[in-house]
Amino acid sequence: MDDLSKKSMILRILEYFIEKSDDQRAKDLMSDLWNQLHPIIMEMKTTLENEGAVIPEGFTKEDVNLDAPKLWDNGFDIMLCRVLKEISMGMYVLHLTMAYRQDIIKLYKKMSEVTENFYGHFTQYLLDKNLYTRPTFVVMPTSTNYISGEDYLKGTNNFGNKRTLNTVEFGNLYRMIETNITGMQLLNGFIQTTEDEDVKKYFMQGIELSKKIIGETSNFLLEDNIQPPATPGGTVTNSTIAPFSEKLMMFCNYLLSGFSLGGGGFSAGFSLRNDLHAKNMTFGKDIYQYQMDGVKLMVSKGWFEEPPKMDV
């Protein structure tokens, strides 16, 4: 049921971006995604109704203002859609491991296929438009080696200096910076349009947290003379009219925080340098606290729909 709330949020975001898009390729991509997601949502609702379950309220037409001026320009619509599909991919894999009914498994497989296809389309769009830079190219390995000592795990080399990042560690750091840049662009738009001072203050705290993560993560790359990622797109316009309700903005930020928390845990688990591991753990603590503060704020405003109870 929680999936329905997320899906309804994505539909509302797509509807606004489709309405405001002045790039036909982007409009077509987002329209195609909406057309494929909507029948899946209807199928999910039918499944719940057949089981006698109440349909969650989620997000409705009241949570989006299609008359609001364009709030983000320069490819941000596709940037955010790409991040939302990245979140969806991870969630579907997790949900597939928890599903036992064949109809539910089939449904998640269908959603996974849709998500993977559009994630690829969105990525290629951004590359074609020069709105995303490709990660640093590396020399292909010519031999296999085994780690010979614990210094590798300490993050040092034979001379006691920090060893160079390996490709797995680099990939995790690069992705962390890239997604936080998109998150900052999103929150800048939210801050500019929200009328709720508590919400605005909370989003400003999110901006500062993202700045901290981007700055400290970039330092790891710069120490190895690796250029951190930068996105030339994602411009915030001067509009002060909110395209989304505060309830939707807070829930979207809640999802992104959870995604960042999960990604940080993955990065910590597969980073072999101790300093990277420690930094990811620190980020994780900060992100978790930030997300929980957001949950408390949503609860205080009556915006957080309760997940189904375990009534057996």
C-alpha positions as CSV (number, residue, x, y, z in Angstrom):
1,M,0.0,0.0,0.0
2,D,2.9,2.3,0.7
3,D,3.9,1.9,-2.9
4,L,0.7,3.5,-4.0
5,S,1.5,6.7,-2.1
6,K,4.9,6.8,-3.8
7,K,3.5,6.1,-7.2
8,S,0.7,8.8,-6.8
9,M,3.4,11.3,-5.9
10,I,5.4,10.4,-9.0
11,L,2.3,10.9,-11.2
12,R,1.7,14.4,-9.7
13,I,5.3,15.4,-10.3
14,L,5.2,14.0,-13.9
15,E,2.0,15.9,-14.6
16,Y,3.6,19.2,-13.6
17,F,6.8,18.6,-15.5
18,I,4.9,17.5,-18.6
19,E,2.7,20.6,-18.5
20,K,5.8,22.9,-18.2
21,S,8.3,21.1,-20.5
22,D,9.4,23.0,-23.6
23,D,11.5,20.2,-24.9
24,Q,9.5,17.7,-27.0
25,R,11.8,14.8,-26.3
26,A,11.6,15.3,-22.6
27,K,7.8,15.7,-22.7
28,D,7.4,12.5,-24.7
29,L,9.6,10.5,-22.3
30,M,7.7,11.7,-19.2
31,S,4.3,11.3,-20.9
32,D,5.3,7.7,-21.9
33,L,6.3,7.0,-18.3
34,W,3.0,8.4,-17.0
35,N,1.1,6.3,-19.5
36,Q,2.9,3.1,-18.3
37,L,2.7,3.9,-14.6
38,H,-1.0,4.8,-14.5
39,P,-2.4,1.4,-15.5
40,I,0.0,-0.2,-13.0
41,I,-1.4,1.9,-10.2
42,M,-4.9,0.9,-11.2
43,E,-3.8,-2.7,-11.1
44,M,-2.4,-2.2,-7.6
45,K,-5.7,-0.6,-6.5
46,T,-7.7,-3.5,-7.9
47,T,-5.5,-6.0,-6.1
48,L,-6.1,-4.3,-2.8
49,E,-9.8,-3.9,-3.4
50,N,-10.1,-7.6,-4.2
51,E,-8.5,-8.3,-0.8
52,G,-10.9,-6.0,1.0
53,A,-8.2,-3.4,1.8
54,V,-8.8,0.3,1.9
55,I,-7.0,2.3,-0.8
56,P,-4.5,4.8,0.6
57,E,-5.1,8.5,0.0
58,G,-1.6,9.2,-1.3
59,F,-1.4,12.3,-3.5
60,T,-4.3,13.7,-5.6
61,K,-4.9,16.5,-8.0
62,E,-5.1,18.8,-5.0
63,D,-1.3,18.3,-4.4
64,V,-0.2,19.7,-7.7
65,N,-0.8,23.2,-9.3
66,L,-0.4,22.8,-13.0
67,D,-1.0,26.6,-13.4
68,A,2.2,27.4,-11.4
69,P,5.0,28.8,-13.6
70,K,8.1,26.7,-14.4
71,L,10.2,26.4,-11.2
72,W,13.1,24.5,-12.6
73,D,14.8,24.8,-16.0
74,N,17.6,23.3,-18.0
75,G,16.8,19.6,-17.8
76,F,16.0,19.4,-14.1
77,D,12.7,17.6,-14.8
78,I,14.6,14.6,-16.3
79,M,17.3,14.8,-13.6
80,L,14.7,14.4,-10.9
81,C,12.8,11.7,-12.9
82,R,16.1,9.8,-13.2
83,V,16.7,9.9,-9.4
84,L,13.1,8.8,-8.7
85,K,13.6,5.8,-11.0
86,E,16.9,5.0,-9.3
87,I,14.9,4.9,-6.0
88,S,12.3,2.7,-7.6
89,M,14.8,0.2,-8.9
90,G,16.2,-0.4,-5.5
91,M,12.8,-0.7,-3.9
92,Y,11.5,-3.2,-6.4
93,V,14.4,-5.5,-5.9
94,L,13.8,-5.3,-2.1
95,H,10.1,-5.9,-2.5
96,L,10.6,-8.9,-4.8
97,T,12.6,-10.6,-2.1
98,M,9.6,-10.1,0.3
99,A,6.9,-11.3,-2.2
100,Y,5.5,-14.8,-2.3
101,R,2.2,-14.5,-4.3
102,Q,2.8,-15.0,-8.0
103,D,0.6,-12.1,-9.1
104,I,2.6,-9.7,-6.8
105,I,5.9,-11.1,-8.1
106,K,4.7,-10.6,-11.6
107,L,3.6,-7.0,-10.8
108,Y,7.0,-6.1,-9.4
109,K,8.8,-7.6,-12.3
110,K,6.7,-5.5,-14.6
111,M,7.4,-2.3,-12.6
112,S,11.1,-3.2,-12.6
113,E,11.2,-3.5,-16.3
114,V,9.4,-0.2,-16.8
115,T,11.8,1.5,-14.4
116,E,15.0,0.1,-15.8
117,N,13.9,1.1,-19.3
118,F,13.1,4.7,-18.4
119,Y,16.2,5.1,-16.2
120,G,18.3,4.3,-19.3
121,H,16.3,6.7,-21.4
122,F,16.6,9.5,-18.9
123,T,20.4,8.9,-18.5
124,Q,20.9,9.0,-22.3
125,Y,18.8,12.2,-22.6
126,L,21.0,14.0,-20.0
127,L,24.2,12.8,-21.7
128,D,23.0,13.8,-25.1
129,K,22.0,17.3,-23.9
130,N,25.4,17.7,-22.0
131,L,23.5,18.1,-18.7
132,Y,25.5,15.3,-17.1
133,T,29.2,14.6,-17.3
134,R,30.4,11.1,-17.7
135,P,32.5,9.7,-14.8
136,T,36.3,9.7,-15.0
137,F,37.7,7.1,-17.4
138,V,40.2,4.7,-15.9
139,V,42.9,2.5,-17.4
140,M,41.7,-1.1,-17.8
141,P,43.4,-3.6,-15.5
142,T,46.0,-5.9,-17.2
143,S,46.5,-8.4,-14.4
144,T,44.8,-9.7,-11.3
145,N,46.1,-9.1,-7.7
146,Y,45.2,-10.1,-4.2
147,I,45.3,-7.7,-1.2
148,S,48.6,-8.5,0.5
149,G,48.2,-6.7,3.9
150,E,45.9,-4.8,6.3
151,D,47.4,-1.5,5.2
152,Y,45.0,-1.7,2.2
153,L,42.1,-1.6,4.6
154,K,43.6,1.2,6.6
155,G,43.7,3.2,3.5
156,T,47.4,3.5,3.3
157,N,50.2,2.3,1.0
158,N,53.6,0.9,1.7
159,F,55.0,4.3,2.5
160,G,52.2,5.1,5.0
161,N,50.4,7.5,2.6
162,K,46.7,7.2,1.6
163,R,46.3,4.6,-1.1
164,T,44.5,5.6,-4.3
165,L,40.7,5.0,-4.4
166,N,39.7,1.8,-6.1
167,T,37.0,1.9,-8.7
168,V,34.2,0.6,-6.4
169,E,35.0,3.4,-3.9
170,F,35.1,6.0,-6.6
171,G,31.8,4.9,-8.0
172,N,30.1,5.2,-4.6
173,L,31.6,8.6,-4.0
174,Y,30.7,9.9,-7.5
175,R,27.1,8.8,-7.2
176,M,26.8,10.4,-3.7
177,I,27.9,13.8,-5.0
178,E,25.7,13.5,-8.1
179,T,22.5,12.7,-6.3
180,N,23.1,15.4,-3.6
181,I,23.6,18.0,-6.3
182,T,20.2,17.1,-7.7
183,G,18.7,17.1,-4.2
184,M,20.0,20.6,-3.5
185,Q,18.5,21.9,-6.7
186,L,15.2,20.4,-5.7
187,L,15.3,21.9,-2.2
188,N,16.2,25.3,-3.6
189,G,13.0,25.3,-5.6
190,F,11.0,24.1,-2.6
191,I,12.5,26.8,-0.3
192,Q,11.6,29.5,-2.8
193,T,7.9,28.5,-3.0
194,T,6.8,27.1,0.3
195,E,4.8,29.4,2.6
196,D,5.2,27.3,5.7
197,E,8.1,28.6,7.8
198,D,8.7,25.3,9.6
199,V,8.9,23.5,6.2
200,K,11.2,26.2,4.8
201,K,13.6,25.9,7.8
202,Y,13.7,22.2,7.5
203,F,14.5,22.3,3.7
204,M,17.3,24.8,4.5
205,Q,18.8,22.3,6.9
206,G,18.7,19.8,4.1
207,I,20.6,22.2,1.9
208,E,23.3,22.5,4.5
209,L,23.6,18.8,5.0
210,S,23.9,18.2,1.2
211,K,26.6,20.9,1.1
212,K,28.5,19.1,3.8
213,I,28.3,15.8,2.1
214,I,29.2,17.2,-1.3
215,G,32.2,19.1,0.1
216,E,33.7,16.3,2.2
217,T,33.1,13.7,-0.4
218,S,34.6,15.8,-3.1
219,N,37.8,16.2,-1.0
220,F,38.3,12.4,-1.3
221,L,38.3,12.6,-5.0
222,L,40.5,15.8,-5.2
223,E,43.1,14.1,-3.1
224,D,43.6,11.6,-6.0
225,N,43.4,14.4,-8.6
226,I,39.9,13.2,-9.7
227,Q,37.5,15.9,-10.8
228,P,34.2,15.8,-8.8
229,P,31.0,15.6,-10.8
230,A,29.2,18.8,-11.7
231,T,25.8,19.2,-13.4
232,P,25.5,22.3,-15.7
233,G,21.7,21.8,-15.7
234,G,19.0,22.2,-13.1
235,T,18.5,25.9,-12.9
236,V,15.9,27.3,-10.5
237,T,13.8,30.1,-12.0
238,N,12.6,33.1,-10.1
239,S,9.0,31.8,-9.6
240,T,7.7,31.9,-6.1
241,I,4.4,30.0,-6.8
242,A,4.5,26.5,-5.5
243,P,3.7,23.7,-8.0
244,F,3.3,21.2,-5.2
245,S,1.7,21.0,-1.8
246,E,3.9,21.1,1.3
247,K,2.7,17.6,2.0
248,L,4.0,16.4,-1.3
249,M,7.3,18.3,-1.0
250,M,8.0,16.9,2.4
251,F,7.2,13.4,1.3
252,C,9.4,13.7,-1.7
253,N,12.3,14.9,0.5
254,Y,11.5,12.0,2.9
255,L,12.0,9.5,0.0
256,L,15.2,11.1,-1.1
257,S,16.6,11.1,2.4
258,G,15.8,7.4,2.7
259,F,17.5,6.8,-0.7
260,S,20.6,8.7,0.5
261,L,20.6,6.7,3.7
262,G,20.4,3.4,1.9
263,G,23.0,4.4,-0.6
264,G,25.3,5.5,2.2
265,G,24.9,2.1,3.9
266,F,25.8,0.4,0.6
267,S,28.8,2.6,0.1
268,A,30.0,1.9,3.7
269,G,29.6,-1.8,3.3
270,F,31.7,-1.9,0.1
271,S,34.4,0.7,0.8
272,L,37.6,-0.9,2.0
273,R,39.4,2.2,3.2
274,N,38.7,2.9,6.9
275,D,38.5,6.7,6.4
276,L,35.7,6.2,3.8
277,H,33.9,3.8,6.0
278,A,34.0,6.1,9.0
279,K,32.8,9.1,6.9
280,N,29.9,7.1,5.5
281,M,28.9,6.1,9.0
282,T,29.0,9.8,10.1
283,F,26.9,10.8,7.0
284,G,24.4,8.0,7.8
285,K,23.9,9.3,11.3
286,D,23.3,12.8,10.1
287,I,21.0,11.8,7.3
288,Y,19.0,9.5,9.6
289,Q,18.5,12.3,12.2
290,Y,17.5,14.7,9.4
291,Q,14.9,12.2,8.0
292,M,13.4,11.5,11.5
293,D,13.1,15.3,12.1
294,G,11.2,15.4,8.8
295,V,8.9,12.6,9.9
296,K,8.2,14.4,13.1
297,L,7.4,17.6,11.2
298,M,5.0,15.7,8.8
299,V,3.3,14.0,11.8
300,S,2.8,17.3,13.5
301,K,1.2,18.8,10.4
302,G,-1.0,15.7,9.8
303,W,0.7,14.9,6.5
304,F,2.1,11.4,7.1
305,E,-0.2,8.6,6.1
306,E,0.1,5.6,8.5
307,P,1.3,2.4,6.9
308,P,-1.0,-0.7,7.2
309,K,-1.1,-2.2,10.7
310,M,0.0,-5.9,11.2
311,D,-3.6,-7.1,12.1
312,V,-3.5,-10.9,12.0
